[in-house]
């Protein structure tokens, strides 16, 4: 069955011109290589931006940290929006 198909194909000529086949293959490989280079550059840019964002957020978090206190701020009566101060506040 397959042997007959192979013999039939051997007897026929090519169904398209093969003169430009190698050039077409190299052109398609060049396009794929350019796409791969672009994706590598894009990945490097994403990693760099992620590093900058991580550094900036670390710096901002460090700058915004609360002052050193021995009192837990959650239970502090000096915190303006603490639940205990909101509940104890006299309201008209």
PLY file of the C-alpha trace (Angstrom):
ply
format ascii 1.0
element vertex 92
property float x
property float y
property float z
element edge 91
property int vertex1
property int vertex2
end_header
0.00 0.00 0.00
2.62 2.56 1.04
5.10 1.08 -1.41
2.65 1.71 -4.25
2.15 5.33 -3.13
5.91 5.88 -3.03
6.31 4.44 -6.54
3.51 6.70 -7.77
5.22 9.74 -6.27
8.56 8.78 -7.80
6.95 8.66 -11.22
5.51 12.18 -10.95
7.44 15.40 -11.22
7.36 18.11 -8.56
4.07 19.97 -8.33
5.74 23.36 -7.84
8.95 25.06 -8.88
11.91 24.34 -6.62
14.36 27.00 -7.82
13.54 29.48 -5.05
12.91 26.93 -2.32
16.22 27.34 -0.51
16.02 31.13 -0.63
12.48 31.00 0.75
13.59 28.73 3.59
16.44 31.08 4.54
14.12 34.09 4.38
11.61 32.41 6.71
14.41 31.42 9.09
15.59 35.04 9.15
12.08 36.20 10.05
11.90 33.67 12.88
15.34 34.71 14.13
14.30 38.38 14.17
11.17 37.50 16.14
13.24 35.51 18.62
15.65 38.42 19.09
12.72 40.80 19.66
11.19 38.50 22.23
14.53 38.21 24.07
14.85 42.01 24.12
11.27 42.34 25.34
11.91 39.83 28.11
15.02 41.74 29.19
13.04 44.98 29.23
10.30 43.39 31.32
12.85 42.07 33.82
14.47 45.50 34.05
11.12 47.23 34.60
10.18 44.67 37.21
13.47 45.35 39.00
12.88 49.09 38.93
9.32 48.66 40.23
10.51 46.34 42.99
13.25 48.75 43.98
10.90 51.74 43.96
8.27 49.96 46.03
10.91 48.76 48.50
12.24 52.29 48.84
8.73 53.72 49.25
7.87 51.10 51.84
11.06 51.84 53.72
10.35 55.57 53.72
6.72 55.07 54.82
7.46 52.73 57.70
6.09 53.84 61.06
8.38 55.33 63.65
9.81 53.01 66.24
7.31 52.78 69.06
6.99 50.47 72.01
3.21 50.72 71.90
1.16 48.68 69.43
-0.46 51.21 67.14
-3.55 49.04 66.68
-4.48 49.53 70.34
-3.25 53.08 70.70
-5.79 55.65 71.86
-3.84 58.34 70.06
-4.64 56.91 66.63
-7.43 59.06 65.11
-9.21 56.26 63.21
-8.78 53.55 65.80
-11.98 51.68 66.57
-11.73 52.31 70.28
-11.52 56.08 69.78
-14.41 56.07 67.29
-16.65 54.12 69.65
-15.75 56.17 72.74
-16.18 59.48 70.99
-19.21 61.47 72.12
-21.52 62.24 69.26
-24.59 64.48 69.23
0 1
1 2
2 3
3 4
4 5
5 6
6 7
7 8
8 9
9 10
10 11
11 12
12 13
13 14
14 15
15 16
16 17
17 18
18 19
19 20
20 21
21 22
22 23
23 24
24 25
25 26
26 27
27 28
28 29
29 30
30 31
31 32
32 33
33 34
34 35
35 36
36 37
37 38
38 39
39 40
40 41
41 42
42 43
43 44
44 45
45 46
46 47
47 48
48 49
49 50
50 51
51 52
52 53
53 54
54 55
55 56
56 57
57 58
58 59
59 60
60 61
61 62
62 63
63 64
64 65
65 66
66 67
67 68
68 69
69 70
70 71
71 72
72 73
73 74
74 75
75 76
76 77
77 78
78 79
79 80
80 81
81 82
82 83
83 84
84 85
85 86
86 87
87 88
88 89
89 90
90 91
